[in-house]
Amino acid sequence: MDKSKELSIQVLLAEYSKLDHEMSDRAQHQHTLLNITIVATGTIASFTLASQSHRALAVVLPYLCFMLGALWLNHGHTIADIGNYLRADLWPQLREMSGNKSITTREDWVRQQASNRLSRATFIFPLMVIFILPAVAGLAYSYAKLDSGGLWVLWGIGVVLTFISLAYWVQFLFYPSAGPSSAGTSAVS
């Protein structure tokens, strides 16, 4: 193997290592966002359930769930996009340069696993419950205490955010990549 090809392989492997580290970091951030969501919604729920006078505070749950869920989904889209890049661009270059077309990768395995929609749904649905159910419960529970125009506006915006959030989660279920050609290159297409 000539020096130019060796150097190219080393550059591609360094790029893979950096992107693999980014995916790991983003997955850790997702776990943190999940934990924050569970703790924050539980704290707000216990506070609002403790007294009828605090019931209207539950209207903040859709805002919290929308914001944290959107951040979680952003990391999910980016992880999927990086995986697609590694699978479709980086690994084929490495296979070609190394002369070994049979190199298997984690990205190939992930794509094969993700093609099973039932398997993907069993991963996504619990997350949807964690990020959407508290918002719906907050809207339902705060409804009885909406006595001012300002609270009605906040409640109405919360309803819209909850529907937008649901749409984002359904989209992520079917097309985890966020890129412009995600419908054609997603892990589940």
N, C-alpha and C positions, 0 to 999 in steps of 0.2 A: 504494500500500500504506500502510495507516495505521501510526502509531507503535507501537501496541500489538502489532500483528502483526510488525513489524520487530524489536521488542525480544524477542518470543517466539522468533523465528528465531535471533537472536543468542545467546540463552540455550541453545537446543538445539544450536547449532553449538559453543558453548563446552563443553557436556556431551559432545558427540561427541569433541571434541579431547582432553578429559581421559580419557575411556574408551579412546580409541585409544592414548594414551600408556600407560595401564595395561596394555593388551594387549601392547604392545611391551616394557614392563618385564618382564611375566610370561614372555614368550617368551625374553627374555634370561636370566631366572632358570632356565628350563628347559634352556637350553644349558649353563649353569653346572653344574646338577645332573647332566646327562649327562656332562660332562667329569669331574666329581668321581667319578662312578660308574666310569667307564672307568679312571681313574688308581688309585682305591682298590682296585678288584677286581684290577687287574693287579699292584699292589704286594703285596696279600695272597696272590695266587696264586703270584707268584714267590718270596715268602718261604716259603710252605708247600711248594712244590716243591723248594726248595733242600735241605731236610733231612727225613728221615722223622720226626724227633722233633717237627717243626713241623706235621705233617699234621693234627692235631686242630684247629689254628687255623682251618682252612677252614670250620669250623662257624659262624663269624661272618658269612660271606658272605650267607646268607639274611636276616640281620637288617639288614645294610647295604643290600642290594638292596631289601628291603621298605620301609625308611625313605625312601631316596632316590627310589624309584619312586613311593611314595605322595605325596611332595612334588611330583614332576613331574606326576603325574595331577591333583593339586589345582589346579595352575596351568592344566593343560589344560582341566579342567572350567570353571574360572572364565573363561578366554578364550572358550570356546564359549558360556557363559551371556551374557557381555557382547555377543558377536556376535549372539546370538539377540535380545537386548534391542534392540540397534541396528537390526537388520533388521525386527523385528516391531513396535516401538513408536516409536523415535525417528525413523527415516526416513519412515514413513508420516505422522507429524505434520509433518515438514519439507515433504514433497511437498504435503500439503494446504494448509499455510500459504503456500507459495510459489506455489501454483496450477499447478505443473508436475508432473504425474503420471508423467512419463517419466524422472525423475532416476534414474540407475543408481548402484549402490553396490558397494563391495568386498564387503559382507556378502551381497548377492544373488549375486555371482560365487562366493564361498566356498561358499555353500549349494549352488549348482549343481554345483560341483566335488566337494563332499563326498557328494553323492547317489550318486556312483559308488563302490560298496563296494570294488571291486578297487583303485581309486586310493587309497582310505582305508587299505585293508589293506597296500598297499605302503609306506605311511608308518608304520603302527603296528607291523607285525611286526618290523622291525629294532629298534625301541625295546623291544619285548617281549623280544627276544633279549638285548639289552644289560642289561636289568633282571632277567631271570629266569634265563637260562642260567648266569651265575656262581653264583647261589644253588643251582641244581640240581647243578652241578659241585662246589661246595663240600660239599654234603650227600653226594654220592657219594664224593668223595675222602676226606672225614673219617670215613666209616663204618667203615673198617678200624681206626681208632685210638680207637674209643669204648670205653675200658676202665674208665670209672667211671660211677656212676649219674648224677652231675651232667652229664657230657657227653652221656649218653643223653637227659636231659631237655632240654638245650639243642638237641640234634639234633632231637628230636621237635617242639619248638616251632618250629624252623627249617622243618621239613616243613610244618607248619600255615601258617606265614607265607608260604611259597612258594605253596601252593595258594590262599591268600587273594589274594596278589599276582596270580597268574594270572587269577583270577576278576575282579579289578578291571580288568586290562588287556583282557580279553574284553568286559567291560561297556563300557569306554571305546571300544572298536572300534565297537560298535553304537550306543551312546548317549553321545556326548561331553559332553552337558550334565549337570550334577549336580543341577539344580533339581527340585522335586517333580513338575513336569509334563514332565520331560526326555524321556520316551518319546514324547510327542506332539509335541514341538517341537524335537527334536534335528536337527542338520544332515543326518542320514542317514535320518530317518524317512520 
